[in-house]
Structure formats: structure tokens, C-alpha cells
């Protein structure tokens, strides 16, 4: 299977080569500048490379071969065995290392072998540190990749959920508006025809303008005006509806249809056919952000009334959670039979 090598992979390789190159070249360069002796600098470089060639090779072997083929697949025993074999292949003299008696005329201090074994132990630790560095870097890169994939999946799921919530909202207000127009056809056919044209404008906006995450607030205000006008079709002279929209920046963007369910809920629970009713809807843009307030008389539906499934408010809160997270406030209160909902979206 052909491997896919990206620019990111090439860049990562160049960075690692650069780091190891700096580790190997900087000490001899410093020694050369300090002593101004070229031969001593070259000697230092050869000695350093002699001691580091095994750690360097083990690093790259682990990073590009042993980790993806063994450790990443949880073959830890084979991973350890492979490293042991690679270590002795790169340092074959260690397999045959043994004590050779010194010639009679050569005096070797009693602690010389202690120093030699200490050097071998340090060399072993240096190789182990190199292998560990490759493992740590690989694990870090893999963790970052997994986090990125999870974030992308979370983003896709959020977009899918938002689309699903909006698809629920559209049929919801369409159902209620069609009911209103259906009732109007029995009273005033001309008014019903005008209402159908107005509904057509609403649907055009809902279908073609709300396929984005954010839309200009001016379009939302116009949509709410038309929607409120259609919802008033089922109200009689006992109902008072007032609206106020104060928008300083018409191009300010907001989530589409975010307040429609609240308006629909106000008409559903705030209007009575035989008792005085009132609905007051306000939208204001100020330094604190966008504030939507809806206050209406409260006429709770009885258990026998099954109109609607109560999904509107739940969808609105869920969309606010997804789009604005901790940037919004939702307040609800019932005072003197007036039910008020206030939503503030901070910048």
C-alpha cells in the first residue's frame, strides 16, 4: 500500500533532523570557537558522533518503525524485544565485551573497571532516553490527532443537531400559521389570501435565508413582524399585541429563528377568547448585547388540550446552548398573572 506523505510529515522530519543536528554540532562548534583549534574541534565532533550515533538511530527507528508497527498496536513485548535487538545490532561490541587481563608492565588503577562500567551504564541510559523521547513525542502527536478528530466529530454532530432543531422549528410554526389561515378562510376570504401571501414570504425566508448559522438581525426583525401579524389572525378584540424593536446595527448577526418559538408560545398560552389578553414583545440591541423580552397574560392549557408537543422552548434552549454556550442568560417569571421571558445574548 502506498504511503501518503504530507508536507506536515516532511516538516516534522526536518524539525527532528534539525534538533539532532544542533545537539551534535553545537558542542564542537563551541569548542572550536573557544580553542580556535580546528583539529580539536573535528576530534570532538567525531567523538560526539561516535557516542550519539546509536541514540540517534534508535530514536528515528522507534519514531518511524517500532512505534507505528508495534507499540501503537499494543505489541509491547515485541516492541521491547525489537529495541533490545536494535541496540546490540548498533553496538555489536557490547555482545562480546569481557575482561582482558592487562599486560604485566601496564598499571591499571583498581577503580578503572568501575569507571568503565559507569560509562557503559551512562551510554545505556542515553540510548534509553533517546527511545523514550521518540515514544513521548509519538504519544503526544497521537493524542493531539485524536483530540482534533474528536473536535471535528463534535463540530459535525453540533451542526447536524442544529439543522435537526431548525427543521423541527419550521414545521412547528408552519402548522400553527396554517391553522390560523384555515380559520380565517371561513370569515374573510380576501384577508386569508393576503395572509397566504404573507406566509409565502415567511417560508421563503425560512427556506433560503436560514441555512446559515448566523443571519443579519434586520431579516429576523422583519420575519418576526410578519409572523406576529399572522399569529394575530386568531386573536379577537379582547387581545392587545404590542411590539418594539430597537436595533442600532441592522447588520448585527444572530442565530436564525431563535426567538420564534417564544413568540408562538406567547400566543398559545397568552390569549383567551373570552378574557382580556395582552402580549408585549420587545427586541433591543444595547451595550450588553441583544435582549429579547416577551410578556403575556398566562392562560395555561388544560391536560385535555394536546395542541403542540411543547418542543419549541426545549429546542430554543438547546440551540442557545450550542450556539452561545455561556454567553446568554434566560430568565422566566410569573407575576400577577403575567408570564415574562427574557433572553439576553452577550457579545
Beta strands, then each sheet from edge to edge (+ up, - down):
strand 1: 215-216
strand 2: 239-246
strand 3: 253-254
strand 4: 277-286
strand 5: 289-297
strand 6: 328-335
strand 7: 338-345
sheet 1: 1+ 3-
sheet 2: 2+ 4+ 5- 7+ 6-
end
